[in-house]
Amino acid sequence: MGLFDDLAGAVTGSLGKGGADSPLAGMFGAAAQNPQVLEQIGGLLGGAGGIGGLISQFTQAGLGDAAQSWVSSGANQPVSASDIHTVFGADKLGAMAASTGLDLHALTGLLAQALPALVDHATPSGTLPAAGQSPGGIDLAGLLGGLMRG
């Protein structure tokens, strides 16, 4: 079982809605075949400030406890599509939706489920990677490449 399977399982399993047969599994699988979606998710995880910067964005939006739970060794707290909208704003999400070809609802739903699982898997020791280091020893480019290959 590869890292993609682990991530997809974590994303779908965190919902408790039927695993690979759930609507999220289908949406995540379709998104994994879309290089623009992967580029956008990679930008959120590896962009300015890396995962720490992403956690800071959630903290500034009042969702710091949820975001910190993804890094810690405990259970991941969920965020909603509405929370994703609050964190990233209409302009950024609109640009991401236009780039990926997903509608805004699908994009925010995907990010609300994928980001907690991806951050959790990228921080297995419960600590944020230092700036410029690969998160959790995971090669993000390789991870995204694996997602693209399905």
CNS distance restraints for C-alpha pairs under 8 A (distance, minus, plus):
assign (resid   1 and name CA) (resid   5 and name CA) 6.07 0.50 0.50
assign (resid   1 and name CA) (resid   6 and name CA) 7.19 0.50 0.50
assign (resid   2 and name CA) (resid   6 and name CA) 6.40 0.50 0.50
assign (resid   3 and name CA) (resid   7 and name CA) 6.11 0.50 0.50
assign (resid   3 and name CA) (resid 143 and name CA) 7.31 0.50 0.50
assign (resid   3 and name CA) (resid 146 and name CA) 7.68 0.50 0.50
assign (resid   4 and name CA) (resid   8 and name CA) 5.96 0.50 0.50
assign (resid   4 and name CA) (resid 143 and name CA) 7.30 0.50 0.50
assign (resid   4 and name CA) (resid 146 and name CA) 6.22 0.50 0.50
assign (resid   4 and name CA) (resid 147 and name CA) 5.69 0.50 0.50
assign (resid   4 and name CA) (resid 150 and name CA) 7.19 0.50 0.50
assign (resid   5 and name CA) (resid   9 and name CA) 5.84 0.50 0.50
assign (resid   6 and name CA) (resid  10 and name CA) 6.03 0.50 0.50
assign (resid   7 and name CA) (resid  11 and name CA) 6.08 0.50 0.50
assign (resid   7 and name CA) (resid 117 and name CA) 6.64 0.50 0.50
assign (resid   7 and name CA) (resid 118 and name CA) 6.71 0.50 0.50
assign (resid   7 and name CA) (resid 121 and name CA) 7.30 0.50 0.50
assign (resid   8 and name CA) (resid  12 and name CA) 6.06 0.50 0.50
assign (resid   8 and name CA) (resid  25 and name CA) 7.17 0.50 0.50
assign (resid   8 and name CA) (resid  28 and name CA) 7.34 0.50 0.50
assign (resid   9 and name CA) (resid  13 and name CA) 5.36 0.50 0.50
assign (resid   9 and name CA) (resid  14 and name CA) 8.00 0.50 0.50
assign (resid   9 and name CA) (resid  19 and name CA) 6.93 0.50 0.50
assign (resid   9 and name CA) (resid  20 and name CA) 7.66 0.50 0.50
assign (resid  10 and name CA) (resid  14 and name CA) 5.74 0.50 0.50
assign (resid  10 and name CA) (resid 117 and name CA) 5.90 0.50 0.50
assign (resid  11 and name CA) (resid  15 and name CA) 7.13 0.50 0.50
assign (resid  11 and name CA) (resid  25 and name CA) 7.94 0.50 0.50
assign (resid  11 and name CA) (resid 113 and name CA) 6.00 0.50 0.50
assign (resid  11 and name CA) (resid 114 and name CA) 5.79 0.50 0.50
assign (resid  11 and name CA) (resid 116 and name CA) 7.98 0.50 0.50
assign (resid  11 and name CA) (resid 117 and name CA) 5.51 0.50 0.50
assign (resid  12 and name CA) (resid  16 and name CA) 6.92 0.50 0.50
assign (resid  12 and name CA) (resid  17 and name CA) 7.14 0.50 0.50
assign (resid  12 and name CA) (resid  18 and name CA) 7.74 0.50 0.50
assign (resid  12 and name CA) (resid  19 and name CA) 5.24 0.50 0.50
assign (resid  12 and name CA) (resid  20 and name CA) 6.98 0.50 0.50
assign (resid  12 and name CA) (resid  22 and name CA) 7.27 0.50 0.50
assign (resid  12 and name CA) (resid  24 and name CA) 6.41 0.50 0.50
assign (resid  12 and name CA) (resid  25 and name CA) 5.85 0.50 0.50
assign (resid  13 and name CA) (resid  17 and name CA) 7.20 0.50 0.50
assign (resid  13 and name CA) (resid  18 and name CA) 7.74 0.50 0.50
assign (resid  13 and name CA) (resid  19 and name CA) 5.61 0.50 0.50
assign (resid  17 and name CA) (resid  22 and name CA) 5.79 0.50 0.50
assign (resid  18 and name CA) (resid  22 and name CA) 5.09 0.50 0.50
assign (resid  19 and name CA) (resid  25 and name CA) 6.82 0.50 0.50
assign (resid  20 and name CA) (resid  25 and name CA) 5.28 0.50 0.50
assign (resid  20 and name CA) (resid  26 and name CA) 7.46 0.50 0.50
assign (resid  21 and name CA) (resid  25 and name CA) 6.43 0.50 0.50
assign (resid  21 and name CA) (resid  26 and name CA) 7.29 0.50 0.50
assign (resid  22 and name CA) (resid  26 and name CA) 6.67 0.50 0.50
assign (resid  23 and name CA) (resid  27 and name CA) 6.22 0.50 0.50
assign (resid  24 and name CA) (resid  28 and name CA) 5.85 0.50 0.50
assign (resid  24 and name CA) (resid 110 and name CA) 7.52 0.50 0.50
assign (resid  25 and name CA) (resid  29 and name CA) 5.90 0.50 0.50
assign (resid  26 and name CA) (resid  30 and name CA) 6.08 0.50 0.50
assign (resid  27 and name CA) (resid  31 and name CA) 6.06 0.50 0.50
assign (resid  27 and name CA) (resid 106 and name CA) 7.98 0.50 0.50
assign (resid  27 and name CA) (resid 110 and name CA) 7.30 0.50 0.50
assign (resid  28 and name CA) (resid  32 and name CA) 6.04 0.50 0.50
assign (resid  28 and name CA) (resid 110 and name CA) 6.79 0.50 0.50
assign (resid  29 and name CA) (resid  33 and name CA) 6.73 0.50 0.50
assign (resid  29 and name CA) (resid 150 and name CA) 7.31 0.50 0.50
assign (resid  30 and name CA) (resid  34 and name CA) 6.85 0.50 0.50
assign (resid  31 and name CA) (resid  37 and name CA) 5.99 0.50 0.50
assign (resid  31 and name CA) (resid  38 and name CA) 7.42 0.50 0.50
assign (resid  32 and name CA) (resid  37 and name CA) 7.19 0.50 0.50
assign (resid  32 and name CA) (resid  38 and name CA) 6.58 0.50 0.50
assign (resid  32 and name CA) (resid 147 and name CA) 5.24 0.50 0.50
assign (resid  32 and name CA) (resid 148 and name CA) 5.25 0.50 0.50
assign (resid  32 and name CA) (resid 149 and name CA) 7.87 0.50 0.50
assign (resid  32 and name CA) (resid 150 and name CA) 6.51 0.50 0.50
assign (resid  33 and name CA) (resid 147 and name CA) 7.31 0.50 0.50
assign (resid  33 and name CA) (resid 148 and name CA) 5.11 0.50 0.50
assign (resid  33 and name CA) (resid 149 and name CA) 7.19 0.50 0.50
assign (resid  33 and name CA) (resid 150 and name CA) 6.82 0.50 0.50
assign (resid  34 and name CA) (resid  38 and name CA) 6.61 0.50 0.50
assign (resid  34 and name CA) (resid 100 and name CA) 7.31 0.50 0.50
assign (resid  34 and name CA) (resid 148 and name CA) 7.06 0.50 0.50
assign (resid  35 and name CA) (resid  39 and name CA) 6.05 0.50 0.50
assign (resid  35 and name CA) (resid 148 and name CA) 6.60 0.50 0.50
assign (resid  36 and name CA) (resid  40 and name CA) 6.18 0.50 0.50
assign (resid  36 and name CA) (resid  99 and name CA) 6.40 0.50 0.50
assign (resid  36 and name CA) (resid 100 and name CA) 4.93 0.50 0.50
assign (resid  37 and name CA) (resid  41 and name CA) 6.22 0.50 0.50
assign (resid  37 and name CA) (resid  99 and name CA) 7.95 0.50 0.50
assign (resid  37 and name CA) (resid 100 and name CA) 5.31 0.50 0.50
assign (resid  38 and name CA) (resid  42 and name CA) 5.91 0.50 0.50
assign (resid  38 and name CA) (resid 144 and name CA) 6.15 0.50 0.50
assign (resid  38 and name CA) (resid 147 and name CA) 7.70 0.50 0.50
assign (resid  38 and name CA) (resid 148 and name CA) 7.50 0.50 0.50
assign (resid  39 and name CA) (resid  43 and name CA) 6.05 0.50 0.50
assign (resid  39 and name CA) (resid 144 and name CA) 7.90 0.50 0.50
assign (resid  40 and name CA) (resid  44 and name CA) 6.38 0.50 0.50
assign (resid  40 and name CA) (resid  96 and name CA) 6.72 0.50 0.50
assign (resid  40 and name CA) (resid 100 and name CA) 7.95 0.50 0.50
assign (resid  41 and name CA) (resid  45 and name CA) 6.32 0.50 0.50
assign (resid  41 and name CA) (resid 111 and name CA) 7.91 0.50 0.50
assign (resid  42 and name CA) (resid  46 and name CA) 5.67 0.50 0.50
assign (resid  42 and name CA) (resid  47 and name CA) 7.41 0.50 0.50
assign (resid  42 and name CA) (resid 140 and name CA) 7.22 0.50 0.50
assign (resid  42 and name CA) (resid 141 and name CA) 7.90 0.50 0.50
assign (resid  42 and name CA) (resid 144 and name CA) 7.16 0.50 0.50
assign (resid  43 and name CA) (resid  47 and name CA) 4.72 0.50 0.50
assign (resid  44 and name CA) (resid  50 and name CA) 7.47 0.50 0.50
assign (resid  44 and name CA) (resid  51 and name CA) 7.79 0.50 0.50
assign (resid  44 and name CA) (resid  54 and name CA) 6.67 0.50 0.50
assign (resid  45 and name CA) (resid  50 and name CA) 5.51 0.50 0.50
assign (resid  45 and name CA) (resid  51 and name CA) 5.24 0.50 0.50
assign (resid  45 and name CA) (resid  54 and name CA) 6.72 0.50 0.50
assign (resid  45 and name CA) (resid 119 and name CA) 7.74 0.50 0.50
assign (resid  46 and name CA) (resid  50 and name CA) 4.40 0.50 0.50
assign (resid  46 and name CA) (resid  51 and name CA) 6.50 0.50 0.50
assign (resid  46 and name CA) (resid 140 and name CA) 7.65 0.50 0.50
assign (resid  47 and name CA) (resid  51 and name CA) 8.00 0.50 0.50
assign (resid  47 and name CA) (resid  53 and name CA) 7.92 0.50 0.50
assign (resid  48 and name CA) (resid  53 and name CA) 6.52 0.50 0.50
assign (resid  49 and name CA) (resid  53 and name CA) 4.05 0.50 0.50
assign (resid  49 and name CA) (resid  54 and name CA) 7.09 0.50 0.50
assign (resid  49 and name CA) (resid 131 and name CA) 6.53 0.50 0.50
assign (resid  50 and name CA) (resid  54 and name CA) 6.45 0.50 0.50
assign (resid  50 and name CA) (resid 131 and name CA) 6.53 0.50 0.50
assign (resid  50 and name CA) (resid 132 and name CA) 7.46 0.50 0.50
assign (resid  51 and name CA) (resid  55 and name CA) 6.16 0.50 0.50
assign (resid  51 and name CA) (resid 119 and name CA) 7.23 0.50 0.50
assign (resid  51 and name CA) (resid 128 and name CA) 6.94 0.50 0.50
assign (resid  51 and name CA) (resid 129 and name CA) 7.59 0.50 0.50
assign (resid  51 and name CA) (resid 135 and name CA) 7.41 0.50 0.50
assign (resid  52 and name CA) (resid  56 and name CA) 6.17 0.50 0.50
assign (resid  52 and name CA) (resid 128 and name CA) 6.36 0.50 0.50
assign (resid  52 and name CA) (resid 129 and name CA) 7.79 0.50 0.50
assign (resid  52 and name CA) (resid 131 and name CA) 7.90 0.50 0.50
assign (resid  53 and name CA) (resid  57 and name CA) 6.32 0.50 0.50
assign (resid  54 and name CA) (resid  58 and name CA) 6.58 0.50 0.50
assign (resid  55 and name CA) (resid  59 and name CA) 6.17 0.50 0.50
assign (resid  55 and name CA) (resid  64 and name CA) 6.89 0.50 0.50
assign (resid  55 and name CA) (resid  67 and name CA) 5.67 0.50 0.50
assign (resid  55 and name CA) (resid  68 and name CA) 6.99 0.50 0.50
assign (resid  56 and name CA) (resid  60 and name CA) 6.07 0.50 0.50
assign (resid  56 and name CA) (resid  64 and name CA) 7.36 0.50 0.50
assign (resid  57 and name CA) (resid  61 and name CA) 6.36 0.50 0.50
assign (resid  57 and name CA) (resid  87 and name CA) 6.26 0.50 0.50
assign (resid  57 and name CA) (resid  88 and name CA) 7.87 0.50 0.50
assign (resid  58 and name CA) (resid  62 and name CA) 6.46 0.50 0.50
assign (resid  58 and name CA) (resid  63 and name CA) 4.92 0.50 0.50
assign (resid  58 and name CA) (resid  64 and name CA) 5.40 0.50 0.50
assign (resid  58 and name CA) (resid  67 and name CA) 6.29 0.50 0.50
assign (resid  58 and name CA) (resid  87 and name CA) 5.82 0.50 0.50
assign (resid  59 and name CA) (resid  63 and name CA) 5.00 0.50 0.50
assign (resid  59 and name CA) (resid  64 and name CA) 3.64 0.50 0.50
assign (resid  59 and name CA) (resid  65 and name CA) 7.43 0.50 0.50
assign (resid  59 and name CA) (resid  67 and name CA) 7.28 0.50 0.50
assign (resid  60 and name CA) (resid  64 and name CA) 7.25 0.50 0.50
assign (resid  60 and name CA) (resid  87 and name CA) 7.92 0.50 0.50
assign (resid  61 and name CA) (resid  86 and name CA) 6.65 0.50 0.50
assign (resid  61 and name CA) (resid  87 and name CA) 5.54 0.50 0.50
assign (resid  63 and name CA) (resid  67 and name CA) 6.35 0.50 0.50
assign (resid  63 and name CA) (resid  83 and name CA) 8.00 0.50 0.50
assign (resid  64 and name CA) (resid  68 and name CA) 5.91 0.50 0.50
assign (resid  65 and name CA) (resid  69 and name CA) 6.20 0.50 0.50
assign (resid  66 and name CA) (resid  70 and name CA) 6.91 0.50 0.50
assign (resid  66 and name CA) (resid  76 and name CA) 7.12 0.50 0.50
assign (resid  66 and name CA) (resid  77 and name CA) 4.95 0.50 0.50
assign (resid  66 and name CA) (resid  78 and name CA) 6.69 0.50 0.50
assign (resid  66 and name CA) (resid  79 and name CA) 7.13 0.50 0.50
assign (resid  67 and name CA) (resid  71 and name CA) 7.12 0.50 0.50
assign (resid  67 and name CA) (resid  77 and name CA) 7.51 0.50 0.50
assign (resid  67 and name CA) (resid 116 and name CA) 7.34 0.50 0.50
assign (resid  68 and name CA) (resid  72 and name CA) 6.25 0.50 0.50
assign (resid  69 and name CA) (resid  73 and name CA) 7.49 0.50 0.50
assign (resid  69 and name CA) (resid  74 and name CA) 6.48 0.50 0.50
assign (resid  69 and name CA) (resid  75 and name CA) 6.59 0.50 0.50
assign (resid  69 and name CA) (resid  76 and name CA) 5.13 0.50 0.50
assign (resid  69 and name CA) (resid  77 and name CA) 6.00 0.50 0.50
assign (resid  70 and name CA) (resid  74 and name CA) 7.85 0.50 0.50
assign (resid  70 and name CA) (resid  75 and name CA) 7.42 0.50 0.50
assign (resid  70 and name CA) (resid  76 and name CA) 4.96 0.50 0.50
assign (resid  70 and name CA) (resid  77 and name CA) 7.07 0.50 0.50
assign (resid  70 and name CA) (resid 116 and name CA) 5.48 0.50 0.50
assign (resid  70 and name CA) (resid 117 and name CA) 7.24 0.50 0.50
assign (resid  70 and name CA) (resid 119 and name CA) 5.95 0.50 0.50
assign (resid  70 and name CA) (resid 120 and name CA) 4.76 0.50 0.50
assign (resid  71 and name CA) (resid 119 and name CA) 6.47 0.50 0.50
assign (resid  71 and name CA) (resid 120 and name CA) 5.39 0.50 0.50
assign (resid  71 and name CA) (resid 123 and name CA) 5.68 0.50 0.50
assign (resid  71 and name CA) (resid 124 and name CA) 7.60 0.50 0.50
assign (resid  71 and name CA) (resid 126 and name CA) 5.08 0.50 0.50
assign (resid  71 and name CA) (resid 127 and name CA) 6.29 0.50 0.50
assign (resid  71 and name CA) (resid 128 and name CA) 7.01 0.50 0.50
assign (resid  72 and name CA) (resid 120 and name CA) 7.72 0.50 0.50
assign (resid  72 and name CA) (resid 123 and name CA) 7.99 0.50 0.50
assign (resid  72 and name CA) (resid 125 and name CA) 7.93 0.50 0.50
assign (resid  72 and name CA) (resid 126 and name CA) 4.48 0.50 0.50
assign (resid  72 and name CA) (resid 127 and name CA) 7.09 0.50 0.50
assign (resid  73 and name CA) (resid 124 and name CA) 7.60 0.50 0.50
assign (resid  73 and name CA) (resid 125 and name CA) 7.50 0.50 0.50
assign (resid  73 and name CA) (resid 126 and name CA) 5.53 0.50 0.50
assign (resid  76 and name CA) (resid 116 and name CA) 6.63 0.50 0.50
assign (resid  76 and name CA) (resid 117 and name CA) 7.85 0.50 0.50
assign (resid  76 and name CA) (resid 120 and name CA) 7.67 0.50 0.50
assign (resid  77 and name CA) (resid 116 and name CA) 7.82 0.50 0.50
assign (resid  78 and name CA) (resid 112 and name CA) 7.49 0.50 0.50
assign (resid  78 and name CA) (resid 113 and name CA) 7.58 0.50 0.50
assign (resid  78 and name CA) (resid 116 and name CA) 7.25 0.50 0.50
assign (resid  79 and name CA) (resid  83 and name CA) 5.91 0.50 0.50
assign (resid  79 and name CA) (resid  84 and name CA) 7.24 0.50 0.50
assign (resid  79 and name CA) (resid 112 and name CA) 5.58 0.50 0.50
assign (resid  79 and name CA) (resid 113 and name CA) 7.55 0.50 0.50
assign (resid  80 and name CA) (resid  84 and name CA) 6.43 0.50 0.50
assign (resid  80 and name CA) (resid 109 and name CA) 7.20 0.50 0.50
assign (resid  80 and name CA) (resid 112 and name CA) 5.52 0.50 0.50
assign (resid  81 and name CA) (resid  85 and name CA) 6.35 0.50 0.50
assign (resid  81 and name CA) (resid 105 and name CA) 7.44 0.50 0.50
assign (resid  81 and name CA) (resid 108 and name CA) 4.75 0.50 0.50
assign (resid  81 and name CA) (resid 109 and name CA) 4.97 0.50 0.50
assign (resid  81 and name CA) (resid 111 and name CA) 7.51 0.50 0.50
assign (resid  81 and name CA) (resid 112 and name CA) 5.50 0.50 0.50
assign (resid  82 and name CA) (resid  86 and name CA) 6.31 0.50 0.50
assign (resid  82 and name CA) (resid 108 and name CA) 7.55 0.50 0.50
assign (resid  83 and name CA) (resid  87 and name CA) 6.20 0.50 0.50
assign (resid  83 and name CA) (resid 112 and name CA) 7.79 0.50 0.50
assign (resid  84 and name CA) (resid  88 and name CA) 6.13 0.50 0.50
assign (resid  84 and name CA) (resid  89 and name CA) 7.88 0.50 0.50
assign (resid  84 and name CA) (resid 108 and name CA) 6.01 0.50 0.50
assign (resid  84 and name CA) (resid 111 and name CA) 7.13 0.50 0.50
assign (resid  84 and name CA) (resid 112 and name CA) 6.23 0.50 0.50
assign (resid  85 and name CA) (resid  89 and name CA) 5.18 0.50 0.50
assign (resid  85 and name CA) (resid  90 and name CA) 6.49 0.50 0.50
assign (resid  85 and name CA) (resid  93 and name CA) 7.19 0.50 0.50
assign (resid  85 and name CA) (resid 108 and name CA) 6.91 0.50 0.50
assign (resid  88 and name CA) (resid  92 and name CA) 6.04 0.50 0.50
assign (resid  88 and name CA) (resid  93 and name CA) 6.43 0.50 0.50
assign (resid  89 and name CA) (resid  93 and name CA) 6.20 0.50 0.50
assign (resid  90 and name CA) (resid  94 and name CA) 5.71 0.50 0.50
assign (resid  91 and name CA) (resid  95 and name CA) 6.22 0.50 0.50
assign (resid  92 and name CA) (resid  96 and name CA) 6.17 0.50 0.50
assign (resid  93 and name CA) (resid  97 and name CA) 5.97 0.50 0.50
assign (resid  93 and name CA) (resid 104 and name CA) 7.09 0.50 0.50
assign (resid  93 and name CA) (resid 107 and name CA) 8.00 0.50 0.50
assign (resid  93 and name CA) (resid 108 and name CA) 7.86 0.50 0.50
assign (resid  94 and name CA) (resid  98 and name CA) 6.13 0.50 0.50
assign (resid  94 and name CA) (resid 104 and name CA) 6.86 0.50 0.50
assign (resid  95 and name CA) (resid  99 and name CA) 6.09 0.50 0.50
assign (resid  96 and name CA) (resid 100 and name CA) 6.10 0.50 0.50
assign (resid  97 and name CA) (resid 101 and name CA) 5.73 0.50 0.50
assign (resid  97 and name CA) (resid 102 and name CA) 5.18 0.50 0.50
assign (resid  97 and name CA) (resid 103 and name CA) 5.86 0.50 0.50
assign (resid  97 and name CA) (resid 104 and name CA) 5.72 0.50 0.50
assign (resid  97 and name CA) (resid 107 and name CA) 6.47 0.50 0.50
assign (resid  98 and name CA) (resid 102 and name CA) 7.05 0.50 0.50
assign (resid  98 and name CA) (resid 103 and name CA) 7.91 0.50 0.50
assign (resid 102 and name CA) (resid 106 and name CA) 6.15 0.50 0.50
assign (resid 102 and name CA) (resid 107 and name CA) 5.91 0.50 0.50
assign (resid 103 and name CA) (resid 107 and name CA) 6.22 0.50 0.50
assign (resid 104 and name CA) (resid 108 and name CA) 6.09 0.50 0.50
assign (resid 105 and name CA) (resid 109 and name CA) 6.07 0.50 0.50
assign (resid 106 and name CA) (resid 110 and name CA) 6.03 0.50 0.50
assign (resid 107 and name CA) (resid 111 and name CA) 6.15 0.50 0.50
assign (resid 108 and name CA) (resid 112 and name CA) 5.98 0.50 0.50
assign (resid 109 and name CA) (resid 113 and name CA) 6.46 0.50 0.50
assign (resid 110 and name CA) (resid 114 and name CA) 5.85 0.50 0.50
assign (resid 111 and name CA) (resid 115 and name CA) 5.51 0.50 0.50
assign (resid 112 and name CA) (resid 116 and name CA) 7.25 0.50 0.50
assign (resid 113 and name CA) (resid 117 and name CA) 7.01 0.50 0.50
assign (resid 114 and name CA) (resid 118 and name CA) 5.96 0.50 0.50
assign (resid 115 and name CA) (resid 119 and name CA) 5.91 0.50 0.50
assign (resid 116 and name CA) (resid 120 and name CA) 5.99 0.50 0.50
assign (resid 117 and name CA) (resid 121 and name CA) 6.15 0.50 0.50
assign (resid 118 and name CA) (resid 122 and name CA) 6.03 0.50 0.50
assign (resid 119 and name CA) (resid 123 and name CA) 6.17 0.50 0.50
assign (resid 120 and name CA) (resid 124 and name CA) 6.46 0.50 0.50
assign (resid 121 and name CA) (resid 136 and name CA) 7.64 0.50 0.50
assign (resid 122 and name CA) (resid 135 and name CA) 5.17 0.50 0.50
assign (resid 122 and name CA) (resid 136 and name CA) 4.70 0.50 0.50
assign (resid 122 and name CA) (resid 137 and name CA) 7.53 0.50 0.50
assign (resid 122 and name CA) (resid 138 and name CA) 6.43 0.50 0.50
assign (resid 123 and name CA) (resid 127 and name CA) 5.91 0.50 0.50
assign (resid 123 and name CA) (resid 128 and name CA) 6.16 0.50 0.50
assign (resid 123 and name CA) (resid 129 and name CA) 7.35 0.50 0.50
assign (resid 123 and name CA) (resid 135 and name CA) 6.44 0.50 0.50
assign (resid 123 and name CA) (resid 136 and name CA) 4.75 0.50 0.50
assign (resid 124 and name CA) (resid 136 and name CA) 6.19 0.50 0.50
assign (resid 125 and name CA) (resid 136 and name CA) 7.35 0.50 0.50
assign (resid 128 and name CA) (resid 135 and name CA) 7.32 0.50 0.50
assign (resid 128 and name CA) (resid 136 and name CA) 7.63 0.50 0.50
assign (resid 129 and name CA) (resid 133 and name CA) 6.06 0.50 0.50
assign (resid 129 and name CA) (resid 134 and name CA) 6.96 0.50 0.50
assign (resid 129 and name CA) (resid 135 and name CA) 5.26 0.50 0.50
assign (resid 129 and name CA) (resid 136 and name CA) 6.20 0.50 0.50
assign (resid 133 and name CA) (resid 137 and name CA) 7.83 0.50 0.50
assign (resid 134 and name CA) (resid 138 and name CA) 5.77 0.50 0.50
assign (resid 134 and name CA) (resid 139 and name CA) 5.83 0.50 0.50
assign (resid 134 and name CA) (resid 140 and name CA) 6.74 0.50 0.50
assign (resid 135 and name CA) (resid 139 and name CA) 7.38 0.50 0.50
assign (resid 135 and name CA) (resid 140 and name CA) 7.33 0.50 0.50
assign (resid 138 and name CA) (resid 142 and name CA) 7.95 0.50 0.50
assign (resid 138 and name CA) (resid 143 and name CA) 7.25 0.50 0.50
assign (resid 139 and name CA) (resid 143 and name CA) 6.08 0.50 0.50
assign (resid 140 and name CA) (resid 144 and name CA) 6.09 0.50 0.50
assign (resid 141 and name CA) (resid 145 and name CA) 6.04 0.50 0.50
assign (resid 142 and name CA) (resid 146 and name CA) 6.08 0.50 0.50
assign (resid 143 and name CA) (resid 147 and name CA) 6.28 0.50 0.50
assign (resid 144 and name CA) (resid 148 and name CA) 6.25 0.50 0.50
assign (resid 145 and name CA) (resid 149 and name CA) 6.41 0.50 0.50
assign (resid 146 and name CA) (resid 150 and name CA) 6.39 0.50 0.50
